[in-house]
Structures are given as structure tokens and as C-alpha cells.
Amino acid sequence: MMRISITARLALLAVSLSLVTSLALAGLIWQQTHDDAIEALRRDTAQQTDAFAAVYRSGGVPALAQAIADAQADDDSLVAALVDRNGVRRLGVGPDRLAFAPSVEAFRIETLGTAGDWAGQEAGIAIRPLGRDWLVSGRLLDDWERTQRNIEQALLLAVLLSLVLGVAVGLVLTRYVTRRLDRIAGAVDAVAAGDLTRRVGTTGGSDAFDRLAVRIDGMLDRIDRLMAELRVVTDSIAHDLRSPIARLRARAEAAVTATQPQQRDAALAGLITETDLVMRMLAVLLEISRSEAVTRDTLLPFDPAALIEEIGDLYAPVAEEAGLNFAIAPPSAPAPKVKLHRELLSQALANLIDNGLRHAGAGGAITLSLEVVSGELRFTVGDRGPGIPAGDRAQARSRFGRLDSARSLPGAGLGLALVESVARLHGGRLELDDNDPGLIATIVVPR
């Protein structure tokens, strides 16, 4: 079975729609003109019949004969005859004998005669009794039929012209659609071949193809970003795990070769510490992967202010034990419930607070706040540590992105990467600003 391409289907659809529209319009026009012409003929016949009947009542048969003769001189389509009860013409214009027996008719279209010039002639007539006879008055349909044929020919020409235009529009539409689809297919094929820099691009309009191109380009940007992050993660894991694993091996060898219990215990304790570091690193990587795999459909309505209170209650004793001032700034106005992933958002805020605890220093301060600004929820963690210079913030957001000043501290450089991933899950973003001194990290979530 032969399959028709989508572009050919679009062309056929354009032609079919044009043809159907033209036929429907032509049929409507024909029906309207036909009905109007019949109504006009009916009105003229009724007026003519009334006029002849009035002449008969005032002057009898001679006056009627004269009125019919005068009317016939100006109108060769006139039908006006006085017939007896058998339909035989006594005077006027009409067949010698009607093809039907006369009876009262306000208006009808009828074949008048069966012989001579009147055989098969159709007319719109009205029949009215005049004394013992019948007045048959109306007009032949010759002029009306000629007018209808002219209208039908004009409508047929319009349908043919519409069909030609439909074919032309179909070809133009097919070419346009083919060109736009080829552009999209070319970009997809290039990406499939390994060129992740190829994009569809837009034509500057706002049609469906441009909207599709924007979404495809956005998807390709995300794929490119994920591939770049995958390369970074692969390289970083290979680099950053080399040292912990080497230390694990060294600790294990030290424990095996230790001759004193104290030395063996110290080596085993160091082995546990290094193992915990590697496990934390892998756990955070799993959390990032999990946040990127979660869909927006899994988000549930939750009170953000309640989330802030819970995290504050959890970290206030920890900060106090570390010699830090910990403050919670609830929103000035009640915050609406928003669809959130409670567990991942809590983990992201906990990462920001942990960063503050590590970098704020003794006697410092950490602030956890929630604001509702311009239709956005802003979860903010501020500290009074050394902060992050503006030029280093992109590196700090990346996976395993550790600044030189933080390499002496425990950690793998994955905290802010997880926070940014969670912000993207909620359709938001991570903002980093100066706290003079310190850092302000804000997770922005749209309402």
C-alpha cells in the first residue's frame, strides 16, 4: 500500500479545503439567488393577477382583453389568458388548451401546454376564478432560466478558479513546511552525528515552527550542558577520587603493617575517615542525579514558611554549638502554598547552611530567610565568611568546582551544584551575591 508523505497530505488538505469552501459558498449563493428569483416572480405574478382581476371587475371581458394586449406589447414573456373550466383559451396570451385542469392557485410553476409553440413551456402562474371562467396570469421562465444559467456558469468558473488557487496555495504550503521540517531534521541529524553545537534557529516570527525550534534548541542546550557536565564529572571523579583512594590504600597498608596497636588503631581511624569522604561524595552525586531525574509532576503543595521553621529548628543547636549566631527571618506576609519537592529543597538549604557553618568562622552569623517578591519565593542563606569573588562563582557552581581557598577544608565541591540542580527542578535559579562580608545564596522559586 502506497503511503503519502506528510507534505503531500498538507497539499491535498489545502486543495480539499479550498474546493469544499468554494462549493459550499457557490451552493449558498445559487440557493439564495434561486430563492430570491422565485420570490420576485411570485410577487410580480400576484401583482399582475390582481391588476387583471381589477380590470375585469371594472370593464368586463373587453377591458381585460385590451389590458392583456397592452401588457403583451411590452413583455414577450407574458402569460395572461381567460380560459373556461376545461382549460380552453377564450382570449389572451397562452396555449390553446392548458395541460391541466384549472383550479385556484396562488402561485405555481407549471408546464402550460402539450402542443404547438407552448409544448413543454414552463411558467410561474397564478389562477383565479373570474365569473364562470378562470384567469391564468404569469410569466414564462425563459428569462429566469437564462439568468440562472449565467449565475451557474459564473459560480462554476469561481469554483475552478478556487481549485487552481488551492493547488497553488497547497504547493506553496508544502514547500514552506518542507523547508522548515528539513531545517529541523538537519539540526537533529547533525546532533545525532555528534555535532552538539548545531541548532535549529528561528526566522524571527512566532509561528508553530519557531516555537518548536525554540523548544528543540532548549532541549539541545540542555543535552550539550549535561554532556559537558558529564565530561567534567568523569574527569573530576577520576581526579578527585584518585587522592582519597590512594590515601585509603596507604591507610590500609599502614594498618596491615602496623606492629603496635596504637598505630593500627590510628590507621584504621584514618581509613574510616577517608571512606566516609568518598561515600559522601558519591551520595551527593546520587542526589544531583536524582534531582535531575525528578519530574515536575512529583511536586506537591507545601507551606514554605513551615519548611523554613523546620530547618531552622534543626540547625539552631548545631550553630550554637559551633559558636555561631543563627537567625531565622520569616516572611513579612503569609507565604502561599507552592508545589515543592520537600526533601530535595530541604537538602539544598541544608547544603547552604553547612557551607555557612564551615566558612563563617567562630563568632560569625548565619541567617535563614524567606521572602515573597514579585511572584517569586526567595529562600536565602547568608553568612559572614570570606564569600566567593564574582569571578569565581561560575566555578563554584560546577560539579567538583572547589576554589583554591577551600581545598584545605573537607568537601568535594558538589554542594552548590546540588543546590542549582534543585532550583532548576522547581523552574527557578540559584543566585549568589555579596554579603559584605560573606556570601548570600538564594534559591528563587516561581510561585
C-alpha positions as CSV (number, residue, x, y, z in Angstrom):
1,M,0.0,0.0,0.0
2,M,1.5,3.3,-1.1
3,R,2.0,5.9,1.7
4,I,1.5,9.6,1.1
5,S,4.1,11.9,2.7
6,I,3.0,14.5,5.2
7,T,3.8,17.4,2.9
8,A,1.7,15.8,0.1
9,R,-1.1,15.4,2.7
10,L,-0.9,19.0,3.6
11,A,-1.1,20.0,-0.1
12,L,-4.1,17.7,-0.6
13,L,-5.7,19.2,2.5
14,A,-5.2,22.7,1.3
15,V,-6.8,21.8,-2.1
16,S,-9.6,20.0,-0.5
17,L,-10.4,22.8,1.9
18,S,-10.3,25.3,-0.9
19,L,-12.6,23.1,-3.0
20,V,-15.1,22.4,-0.3
21,T,-15.2,26.0,0.8
22,S,-15.8,27.1,-2.8
23,L,-18.5,24.5,-3.4
24,A,-20.3,25.4,-0.2
25,L,-20.1,29.1,-1.0
26,A,-21.3,28.5,-4.6
27,G,-24.2,26.4,-3.4
28,L,-25.2,29.0,-0.9
29,I,-25.1,31.8,-3.5
30,W,-27.0,29.7,-6.0
31,Q,-29.7,28.7,-3.5
32,Q,-30.1,32.3,-2.3
33,T,-30.3,33.7,-5.9
34,H,-32.8,30.9,-6.9
35,D,-35.0,31.6,-3.9
36,D,-34.9,35.4,-4.4
37,A,-35.7,35.0,-8.1
38,I,-38.7,32.7,-7.3
39,E,-39.9,35.1,-4.7
40,A,-39.6,38.1,-7.1
41,L,-41.5,36.1,-9.8
42,R,-44.2,35.2,-7.2
43,R,-44.7,38.9,-6.2
44,D,-44.8,40.1,-9.9
45,T,-47.3,37.3,-10.7
46,A,-49.5,38.2,-7.8
47,Q,-49.5,42.0,-8.7
48,Q,-50.2,41.2,-12.3
49,T,-53.1,38.9,-11.5
50,D,-54.6,41.5,-9.1
51,A,-54.3,44.1,-11.8
52,F,-56.1,42.0,-14.5
53,A,-58.8,40.9,-12.0
54,A,-59.4,44.6,-11.2
55,V,-59.7,45.5,-14.9
56,Y,-62.2,42.6,-15.4
57,R,-64.3,43.7,-12.5
58,S,-64.5,47.3,-13.8
59,G,-64.8,46.7,-17.5
60,G,-65.6,43.1,-18.1
61,V,-64.1,40.8,-20.8
62,P,-63.5,43.6,-23.4
63,A,-61.5,45.7,-20.9
64,L,-59.5,42.5,-19.8
65,A,-58.7,41.7,-23.5
66,Q,-57.4,45.2,-24.1
67,A,-55.3,45.2,-20.9
68,I,-53.7,41.9,-21.9
69,A,-52.9,43.2,-25.3
70,D,-51.3,46.3,-23.9
71,A,-49.2,44.3,-21.5
72,Q,-48.1,41.9,-24.2
73,A,-46.8,44.7,-26.3
74,D,-44.2,45.5,-23.6
75,D,-43.4,42.0,-22.3
76,D,-42.8,39.0,-24.6
77,S,-42.6,36.6,-21.6
78,L,-46.2,37.4,-20.5
79,V,-48.7,34.7,-19.9
80,A,-52.3,36.1,-19.4
81,A,-55.3,34.2,-20.7
82,L,-59.0,33.7,-19.9
83,V,-59.9,30.0,-20.1
84,D,-63.0,28.0,-19.5
85,R,-63.4,25.3,-16.9
86,N,-61.8,22.8,-19.4
87,G,-58.7,24.9,-19.8
88,V,-59.6,26.1,-23.3
89,R,-58.3,29.6,-24.0
90,R,-61.1,32.2,-24.8
91,L,-58.8,35.2,-25.1
92,G,-55.3,36.5,-24.2
93,V,-51.8,35.0,-24.4
94,G,-51.3,31.3,-23.7
95,P,-51.7,27.8,-25.2
96,D,-55.0,26.9,-26.9
97,R,-55.6,24.4,-24.2
98,L,-53.9,24.1,-20.8
99,A,-52.1,20.9,-20.0
100,F,-54.0,20.8,-16.7
101,A,-57.5,21.5,-15.4
102,P,-57.7,25.0,-13.9
103,S,-58.2,25.4,-10.1
104,V,-57.5,28.1,-7.6
105,E,-53.7,28.6,-7.2
106,A,-52.0,31.5,-5.5
107,F,-48.7,30.6,-7.4
108,R,-47.2,27.6,-9.0
109,I,-44.6,26.7,-11.6
110,E,-46.3,24.5,-14.3
111,T,-45.9,23.3,-17.8
112,L,-48.6,25.2,-19.8
113,G,-49.3,23.2,-23.0
114,T,-48.7,20.0,-24.8
115,A,-48.9,21.1,-28.4
116,G,-47.6,23.8,-30.7
117,D,-45.2,26.5,-29.6
118,W,-46.3,26.1,-26.0
119,A,-45.4,22.4,-25.7
120,G,-43.2,22.0,-22.7
121,Q,-43.1,25.7,-21.9
122,E,-42.9,26.3,-18.1
123,A,-44.2,29.4,-16.4
124,G,-44.8,30.8,-13.0
125,I,-48.5,31.4,-12.9
126,A,-51.4,32.2,-10.6
127,I,-55.0,31.0,-11.3
128,R,-58.1,32.9,-10.2
129,P,-61.8,32.5,-11.0
130,L,-63.5,35.3,-12.9
131,G,-67.2,34.6,-13.1
132,R,-67.6,31.2,-14.8
133,D,-64.1,31.3,-16.3
134,W,-60.6,31.3,-15.0
135,L,-57.8,33.9,-15.3
136,V,-54.3,32.4,-15.8
137,S,-51.7,35.0,-15.3
138,G,-47.9,34.8,-15.0
139,R,-44.6,34.8,-16.9
140,L,-42.5,32.3,-18.9
141,L,-39.4,31.1,-17.2
142,D,-37.1,31.6,-20.2
143,D,-35.5,34.9,-18.9
144,W,-35.3,33.5,-15.3
145,E,-33.7,30.3,-16.6
146,R,-31.2,32.3,-18.7
147,T,-30.3,34.3,-15.6
148,Q,-29.9,31.2,-13.5
149,R,-27.6,29.6,-16.2
150,N,-25.5,32.7,-16.2
151,I,-25.2,32.6,-12.4
152,E,-24.4,28.9,-12.5
153,Q,-21.7,29.4,-15.2
154,A,-20.2,32.2,-13.1
155,L,-20.2,30.0,-10.0
156,L,-18.6,27.1,-11.9
157,L,-15.9,29.5,-13.1
158,A,-15.3,30.7,-9.5
159,V,-15.1,27.1,-8.3
160,L,-12.5,26.2,-11.0
161,L,-10.5,29.3,-10.1
162,S,-10.6,28.5,-6.4
163,L,-9.4,25.0,-7.3
164,V,-6.4,26.4,-9.2
165,L,-5.7,28.8,-6.3
166,G,-6.0,25.9,-3.9
167,V,-3.4,23.9,-5.8
168,A,-1.1,26.9,-5.8
169,V,-1.6,27.5,-2.1
170,G,-1.0,23.8,-1.5
171,L,2.3,23.9,-3.4
172,V,3.5,27.0,-1.5
173,L,2.4,25.5,1.8
174,T,4.1,22.2,1.0
175,R,7.3,24.0,0.1
176,Y,7.2,26.1,3.2
177,V,6.5,23.2,5.5
178,T,9.2,21.0,3.8
179,R,11.8,23.7,4.2
180,R,11.1,24.2,7.9
181,L,11.0,20.5,8.6
182,D,14.2,20.0,6.7
183,R,15.8,22.6,8.8
184,I,14.7,20.9,12.0
185,A,15.7,17.4,10.6
186,G,19.1,18.8,9.6
187,A,19.8,20.0,13.1
188,V,18.7,16.7,14.6
189,D,20.8,14.7,12.2
190,A,23.9,16.9,12.9
191,V,23.4,16.4,16.7
192,A,22.9,12.7,16.2
193,A,26.2,12.6,14.2
194,G,28.0,14.2,17.2
195,D,27.8,18.0,16.4
196,L,26.3,19.2,19.7
197,T,26.7,22.8,18.6
198,R,24.2,22.7,15.8
199,R,20.9,24.5,16.5
200,V,17.6,24.9,14.5
201,G,17.3,28.6,15.0
202,T,14.2,30.8,14.3
203,T,13.1,33.0,11.5
204,G,12.2,35.9,13.8
205,G,8.4,35.0,13.7
206,S,6.2,33.4,16.3
207,D,4.6,30.6,14.4
208,A,4.4,27.0,15.5
209,F,7.6,26.1,13.8
210,D,9.5,28.8,15.6
211,R,8.0,27.7,18.9
212,L,9.0,24.2,18.1
213,A,12.5,25.3,17.1
214,V,12.9,27.2,20.4
215,R,11.9,24.1,22.4
216,I,14.2,21.9,20.4
217,D,17.1,24.3,20.8
218,G,16.4,24.5,24.5
219,M,16.5,20.7,24.7
220,L,19.8,20.6,22.7
221,D,21.2,23.2,25.0
222,R,20.4,21.1,28.0
223,I,21.8,18.0,26.3
224,D,25.0,19.9,25.5
225,R,25.2,21.2,29.1
226,L,24.6,17.7,30.5
227,M,27.3,16.2,28.2
228,A,29.7,18.9,29.3
229,E,28.9,18.3,32.9
230,L,29.3,14.6,32.3
231,R,32.7,15.1,30.9
232,V,33.6,17.4,33.8
233,V,32.2,14.9,36.3
234,T,34.0,12.0,34.7
235,D,37.3,13.9,34.7
236,S,36.7,15.2,38.2
237,I,35.8,11.9,39.6
238,A,38.9,10.4,38.1
239,H,41.0,13.2,39.5
240,D,39.3,13.8,42.9
241,L,38.8,10.2,43.8
242,R,42.5,9.3,43.0
243,S,43.7,11.1,46.1
244,P,41.1,9.6,48.6
245,I,41.6,6.1,47.1
246,A,45.4,6.5,47.3
247,R,45.0,7.5,50.9
248,L,42.7,4.6,51.6
249,R,45.3,2.2,50.2
250,A,48.0,3.9,52.3
251,R,45.9,3.7,55.4
252,A,45.1,0.1,54.7
253,E,48.7,-0.8,54.2
254,A,49.6,1.1,57.4
255,A,47.0,-0.9,59.3
256,V,48.3,-4.2,57.9
257,T,52.0,-3.4,58.6
258,A,51.5,-1.8,61.9
259,T,53.2,-3.5,64.8
260,Q,51.8,-1.5,67.6
261,P,48.0,-1.5,68.5
262,Q,48.0,2.3,68.7
263,Q,49.4,2.6,65.2
264,R,46.9,0.1,63.8
265,D,44.0,1.9,65.5
266,A,45.2,5.3,64.1
267,A,45.5,3.8,60.6
268,L,42.0,2.3,60.9
269,A,40.5,5.5,62.1
270,G,42.0,7.4,59.2
271,L,40.8,4.6,56.8
272,I,37.2,5.2,58.1
273,T,37.6,9.0,57.7
274,E,38.7,8.6,54.1
275,T,35.9,6.1,53.4
276,D,33.3,8.5,54.8
277,L,34.6,11.2,52.5
278,V,34.3,9.0,49.4
279,M,30.8,7.9,50.5
280,R,29.7,11.5,51.0
281,M,31.0,12.4,47.6
282,L,29.1,9.5,45.9
283,A,26.0,10.3,47.9
284,V,25.9,13.9,46.8
285,L,26.4,12.8,43.2
286,L,23.5,10.5,43.5
287,E,21.4,13.3,45.0
288,I,22.2,15.5,42.0
289,S,21.3,12.7,39.5
290,R,18.1,12.2,41.5
291,S,17.1,15.8,41.3
292,E,17.7,15.9,37.6
293,A,15.6,12.8,37.1
294,V,12.7,14.0,39.1
295,T,9.8,15.5,37.0
296,R,7.7,18.5,37.9
297,D,4.6,16.2,38.3
298,T,6.0,14.8,41.5
299,L,6.0,18.2,43.3
300,L,3.3,18.7,45.9
301,P,1.8,21.8,47.5
302,F,3.6,22.7,50.7
303,D,3.9,25.6,53.1
304,P,7.4,27.2,52.5
305,A,7.3,29.0,55.8
306,A,6.8,25.7,57.6
307,L,9.8,24.3,55.8
308,I,12.0,27.3,56.9
309,E,10.9,26.7,60.5
310,E,11.7,23.0,60.4
311,I,15.2,23.6,59.0
312,G,15.8,26.4,61.5
313,D,14.8,24.3,64.5
314,L,17.2,21.6,63.2
315,Y,20.3,23.8,62.6
316,A,19.9,26.3,65.5
317,P,21.5,23.9,68.1
318,V,24.3,23.0,65.6
319,A,25.1,26.6,65.0
320,E,25.1,27.4,68.7
321,E,27.4,24.5,69.4
322,A,29.8,25.8,66.8
323,G,29.8,29.3,68.4
324,L,27.7,30.9,65.6
325,N,24.6,33.2,65.8
326,F,21.8,31.6,63.8
327,A,18.7,33.7,62.9
328,I,15.5,32.9,61.1
329,A,13.7,35.7,59.2
330,P,10.2,34.5,58.3
331,P,8.3,36.3,55.5
332,S,6.6,39.6,56.4
333,A,3.4,38.4,54.8
334,P,1.9,34.9,54.8
335,A,3.6,32.9,52.0
336,P,1.2,30.9,49.8
337,K,1.5,27.1,49.4
338,V,3.7,26.2,46.4
339,K,4.4,22.9,44.7
340,L,7.7,21.8,46.1
341,H,9.9,18.7,46.4
342,R,10.2,19.0,50.2
343,E,13.1,16.5,50.6
344,L,15.3,17.9,47.9
345,L,14.7,21.5,48.7
346,S,15.5,20.8,52.4
347,Q,18.7,19.1,51.3
348,A,19.6,22.1,49.2
349,L,19.0,24.5,52.0
350,A,20.9,22.2,54.4
351,N,23.9,22.3,52.0
352,L,23.9,26.1,52.0
353,I,23.8,26.2,55.8
354,D,26.6,23.6,56.0
355,N,28.7,25.8,53.8
356,G,28.0,28.7,56.1
357,L,28.9,26.7,59.1
358,R,32.3,25.7,57.6
359,H,33.2,29.2,56.3
360,A,31.6,31.6,58.8
361,G,34.2,31.1,61.5
362,A,33.8,31.3,65.2
363,G,31.6,34.2,66.4
364,G,30.1,34.6,62.9
365,A,26.4,34.7,62.0
366,I,24.1,32.8,59.6
367,T,20.7,34.0,58.5
368,L,18.0,31.8,57.0
369,S,15.1,33.8,55.5
370,L,12.1,33.6,53.2
371,E,10.7,36.4,51.1
372,V,7.8,36.7,48.6
373,V,8.9,39.2,45.9
374,S,7.2,39.8,42.5
375,G,5.6,36.4,42.4
376,E,8.7,34.6,43.5
377,L,9.7,32.8,46.6
378,R,13.3,33.6,47.7
379,F,14.9,31.1,50.1
380,T,18.1,32.9,51.3
381,V,21.0,31.8,53.4
382,G,23.5,34.5,54.4
383,D,26.8,34.1,56.2
384,R,29.7,36.3,57.3
385,G,32.5,34.2,55.9
386,P,35.1,35.1,53.2
387,G,32.5,34.9,50.5
388,I,33.1,34.0,46.8
389,P,34.6,36.5,44.4
390,A,32.3,37.3,41.5
391,G,34.8,35.9,39.0
392,D,34.9,32.5,40.8
393,R,31.1,32.0,41.2
394,A,30.7,30.0,37.9
395,Q,33.4,27.6,39.0
396,A,31.9,27.3,42.5
397,R,28.5,26.2,40.9
398,S,30.1,23.5,38.8
399,R,30.5,19.9,40.0
400,F,33.7,19.3,41.8
401,G,34.3,23.1,41.4
402,R,36.5,23.8,44.5
403,L,38.2,27.2,44.9
404,D,41.8,27.3,46.0
405,S,40.8,28.9,49.3
406,A,38.6,25.9,50.1
407,R,40.9,23.0,49.1
408,S,42.2,22.7,52.7
409,L,38.7,22.1,54.0
410,P,36.8,18.8,53.8
411,G,34.4,18.5,50.9
412,A,34.1,17.6,47.3
413,G,32.9,20.8,45.6
414,L,29.4,19.4,45.0
415,G,27.2,21.4,47.4
416,L,26.3,24.3,45.1
417,A,25.9,22.0,42.1
418,L,23.2,20.1,44.0
419,V,21.6,23.4,45.1
420,E,21.5,24.7,41.5
421,S,20.1,21.4,40.2
422,V,17.3,21.5,42.8
423,A,16.5,25.1,41.9
424,R,16.2,24.1,38.2
425,L,13.9,21.2,39.2
426,H,11.5,23.9,40.6
427,G,11.8,26.0,37.5
428,G,13.9,28.5,39.4
429,R,17.5,29.5,39.8
430,L,20.4,29.9,42.2
431,E,21.7,33.5,42.9
432,L,25.0,34.2,44.6
433,D,25.6,37.8,45.9
434,D,28.0,39.6,48.3
435,N,27.0,40.0,52.0
436,D,29.9,42.5,52.8
437,P,31.5,40.4,54.1
438,G,30.3,36.9,53.4
439,L,28.0,35.2,50.9
440,I,24.3,35.4,50.2
441,A,22.9,32.3,48.4
442,T,19.3,32.5,47.3
443,I,17.2,29.7,45.8
444,V,14.5,31.5,43.7
445,V,11.3,29.5,43.1
446,P,8.5,30.9,40.9
447,R,5.0,30.9,42.6
